[in-house]
């Protein structure tokens, strides 16, 4: 497959995330910053193969387009606002990572070479007060992503931010493999 445009790359990464079951209809999200105040993000309850899978919208200004976008649109927008270097964001759910997070408390520290070199130690945070979380989740997530490009939220999923849309799938796969190795090790 020849990649012609940035939208093709966006669709390719979304397709791979769906194939790996990290993203699903109504679960997870992926966005790509196009300009300083413009991004595309998947729509609510859409499959990557649908023609209208994503929505183009403003990052800095909430408008009618936000209503069709993923429920995570405020989180993605806040991440882009707080870090102008970030070009792509994904919220994924990995069974291996979620299982590891439930067993362990503060971080995922890969023991495999690829995980160590590509990821390093990844913070795991817990949702404390549910009302406070609901009111401030976009700020909490964006603040924690300033410290690491990957954030695991116990019981919820993983946020990944990158400067290149293709790095999202690479990071997601390495993270999932590292969590699997840790779960199957006897450490």
N, C-alpha and C positions, 0 to 999 in steps of 0.2 A: 504494500500500500504506500503510495507516494503522498507525503503530507504537503498539501498546497497552502494551507492557511493556518493561522493560530486557532481558528475554530475547529479545523480538522484535528489538531493536536488535542484540544479540549475534549472533543468527542471520543478520540482514541483512548485517552486516559480514563474518561468516564466508563467507556466500554470495558476496559481492563479491570477497573474497580468493581463493576457489576459482575464480571466473570468470576472474580475471586470472592464474591459474596461480601465485599467490604462496603458496598453501596447497594441499595435496593430501592424499590418503589416505596416512597414514604419514609425511608430510613437512610440517613446520611446526606451529605451535600458536597458539592464541588463548585468552586468559583475561580474566575480568572480575571485579573485586573487588566483592562484594555488601555485606559488612560488614567490620569490622576483622579478623575471623578467618574469613571465608568468601569463597570464590570459586567460579566455574564455569570449567571448562577443557575443551577438546575431549578426547574419549576417543581411545585408540590406534586407528589404522586405521579411522576413521569418516569418512563423507562428511557434509557439512552437512545434506543432505536426510534423513538417517536420524533417526528419532524420538529415539533415544538418543545423539545426537551429543555431548552434553556431560555432565560429571559435576560435581556440587556437592560441595565438600569443604572441610576446614579448612586455613587457611594455616599456622598455627603448630604444628599437630599432625599428624604423618604417621600415617595409619591405613589400613585396608583399602581405602578409596575411592581412595587414591593408585595402587593397582595397576591400576585400569582407566583411569586418566587418561593423558594424553599423557606421553611419556618426558621432556618438558621441565618437568614439574610442579615439581621442586625448584628449577629456575631461576626460574620464575614466582613461586613462594612466596618465594624469597630477595629478589627485586626488591620485592615488596610489603612484606616485613619491613623493608627498608632505606629505603623511601620511602613513607611513609603517604599522601602526596598522590596517588599513582598509582592510577588506577582500572582501567586496561586495559593488557594486554601482548600483543604478538604476536611470534612468530618466523616470519619469511617467507623465501622464497628467490626472488630476482629475478635472472633471467639477465643483465640489463643491469648491475645492481649487482655481481654476482659476477664478471662479466667485467672490469669496471672495477677491482675490488679486486685481481684477479690481475695486472693491468698496472701499477697504481700502488701505492705503498707505504703511506703514512701516513694519508691522508685523502681524502675526496671533497669538493671545494669547488665547488658548483654555479656555472655561468656564466650560467644563465638567471635572469630576474628572480624568478619564482615560487620556484624552488629556493633562491636567495639569501635571499629574505625569509622563507620558511617554514622552511627547514632550517638554513641557514648551513653552516659547515664541519663535516663528520661524520668522526669518527675511524674508522680501519680498524686492527684489531689482528690479529695473527697468533697461531696456536696454536704455541707453542714446544715444550716438552717434553710429549709426548703423555700420559704417566702423570700428570704434574702437572696437566695440563688436565682429564683424566678425574676426578681427585680433587677439583678446586677450581673447576670451570667455573661453578657457580652464583654463587660469591663473586666470581670474576673479572668475569663479565658484570654483576652487580649493582653492583660497584664502578665499572666503566667507565660505566654508565648514570647514575651520579650526576653525571657531567660533561656528558652530552648525552642527549637523549631518544631518540636513534637511535644504534645501534652496529653497525658492519659488521665481521664476523669473516671474514677471508680464508679461502676454501674451505669455509665453513660456511653463512653466511646473514646475516640482519639482524634485530636485536632493536629493537622500537619500544615505547616506553612513553608513555602519554598519560593525561590526566585525563578524557577523554571517549572512549568506545568508537568513535564515528564518526570521530574524528581519526586512528585507525589507518589506515583505508582512504585517507583524504586524504593522509596522510604517505607511505604506501607508493606511491601513484600518482605523487606529486610526485618522490619519490626515484628511482623507476624512470625517469621522464621526464628528470630531470636527468642521470642516469647515461648514458642513451641519447644525450642532446645532447653530453655530454663525449666519449663514444666516437666520435661522428660529427664532432666538431670537429677542426680541424687545429692544436690548441694543443700 
